[in-house]
Amino acid sequence: MPHLLDGPEPPEHLAPPERTVHHAVFGSPVGDLTAIGGADGLRALYFDAHERRPTGATFGERDDDAFEEVRVQVGEYFAGTRREFDLELAPVGDGFQKKVWALLAQIPYGETRSYGDLAVALGDRNLARAVGSANGQNPLSIVVPCHRVIGADGSLTGYAGGIERKQFLLALEESDETRASRLF
């Protein structure tokens, strides 16, 4: 299970002294992925055409030999041999976003939840839109599975990596029984 930091980012004067960030780019079945992080862990995993991808200036120096464990675990996921990630994660976000991202990390492989389901889990069904916004800001695509969140009616809703990637990831995680039931 991913390890997420709780609470908001500390004020700059209280932040850990190690702030060096670097990135690596590697291929996957859904296109190139950019891993960004530092000594505190993986901060982001973006698709090449990610809708809310920040500018490359914030990625730090490129080191394609970095993030070997990320590369291995993502490869295992696409090969169908990994269902949960075990990486040190350090996403940057506010306290509410991190609560939502922690809930996303708890959605089991091959299952989906609605924004309303997540809002209820947070204690207030009226938070569904806020959950959707936080979900859309998730910087850790695939690893923190925001692709597993769908509309209340079961429809595929927006995805920062594109609906085609969301469909691909959900199909990858489908059980044999679900896949077989769609054939009839």
SVG drawing of the C-alpha trace seen along z (x, -y; Angstrom):
<svg xmlns="http://www.w3.org/2000/svg" viewBox="-27 -30 48 46">
<polyline fill="none" stroke="black" stroke-width="0.4" points="0.0,0.0 1.4,-3.4 2.6,-5.5 1.0,-9.0 2.0,-11.9 -0.8,-13.2 -1.7,-16.9 -0.7,-19.9 2.8,-20.7 4.9,-22.3 5.8,-25.9 9.0,-26.4 11.1,-27.2 10.0,-23.9 10.4,-21.8 13.1,-19.1 16.5,-20.4 16.6,-17.9 14.5,-19.6 16.4,-18.3 14.1,-17.1 14.9,-15.1 13.0,-13.2 13.1,-10.2 11.2,-9.3 10.4,-5.7 8.1,-3.9 4.9,-2.0 2.0,-0.5 0.1,-3.8 3.0,-6.0 5.9,-7.7 5.7,-8.3 7.6,-10.9 8.5,-10.1 9.4,-13.1 10.7,-12.9 13.5,-13.4 14.9,-11.9 11.4,-12.1 9.9,-9.8 8.0,-9.8 6.1,-13.1 4.5,-12.6 4.0,-10.1 2.7,-11.9 1.6,-10.7 3.2,-12.4 0.0,-14.3 -1.2,-14.8 -3.9,-17.5 -2.6,-19.1 1.1,-18.4 3.2,-21.3 6.0,-22.8 9.1,-20.8 11.0,-23.5 9.7,-22.1 10.9,-18.6 14.5,-19.1 17.4,-17.5 16.6,-14.6 18.2,-11.3 16.8,-8.3 18.7,-5.9 16.7,-7.1 13.5,-5.6 14.4,-2.0 11.9,-0.6 9.1,-2.8 10.0,-1.5 10.0,2.2 6.7,1.9 4.9,0.1 6.3,2.8 4.9,5.5 1.5,3.7 1.3,3.7 2.4,7.3 -0.4,8.3 1.8,9.5 1.4,6.5 -1.9,5.3 -0.6,2.9 2.4,0.6 4.9,0.4 6.7,-2.8 7.6,-5.8 5.3,-8.5 5.6,-12.3 2.8,-14.0 2.5,-17.7 -1.0,-18.8 -3.2,-20.2 -4.7,-18.2 -8.0,-17.5 -6.3,-16.4 -4.1,-14.0 -7.1,-12.5 -8.8,-11.9 -5.6,-10.4 -5.3,-8.1 -8.8,-6.9 -7.9,-6.3 -5.0,-4.2 -7.4,-2.0 -9.6,-1.1 -8.8,2.5 -7.4,3.6 -10.2,4.3 -12.8,2.4 -14.2,-1.1 -15.8,-3.7 -17.8,-6.8 -17.0,-10.3 -20.1,-10.1 -18.7,-6.8 -15.5,-8.6 -17.4,-11.6 -19.4,-9.3 -16.2,-7.7 -15.0,-11.2 -18.2,-11.7 -20.2,-14.0 -21.9,-13.1 -22.0,-16.8 -18.2,-16.7 -18.5,-14.7 -17.5,-17.7 -14.6,-18.5 -13.5,-14.9 -13.7,-15.1 -11.5,-18.2 -8.9,-16.5 -9.0,-13.4 -8.3,-15.4 -5.2,-16.9 -3.7,-13.5 -0.1,-13.7 0.5,-10.0 -1.2,-8.4 -1.5,-4.7 0.3,-4.3 -2.6,-6.2 -5.4,-4.8 -7.6,-7.7 -8.6,-5.8 -10.7,-3.6 -13.1,-6.5 -16.2,-6.6 -19.5,-8.5 -22.4,-7.6 -24.1,-6.1 -21.1,-3.9 -19.9,-6.2 -16.3,-7.0 -15.7,-10.5 -12.8,-12.8 -9.2,-11.6 -6.1,-13.7 -4.4,-11.1 -7.3,-10.9 -10.4,-8.6 -8.6,-6.2 -5.9,-5.5 -8.6,-5.2 -10.4,-2.6 -7.1,-0.8 -6.2,-0.7 -9.7,0.4 -9.7,3.2 -6.2,4.3 -7.6,4.8 -10.8,6.5 -11.3,10.0 -11.7,12.9 -15.4,13.3 -16.2,9.6 -14.5,9.9 -16.4,13.1 -19.7,11.6 -19.2,8.8 -18.9,11.3 -22.6,12.3"/>
</svg>
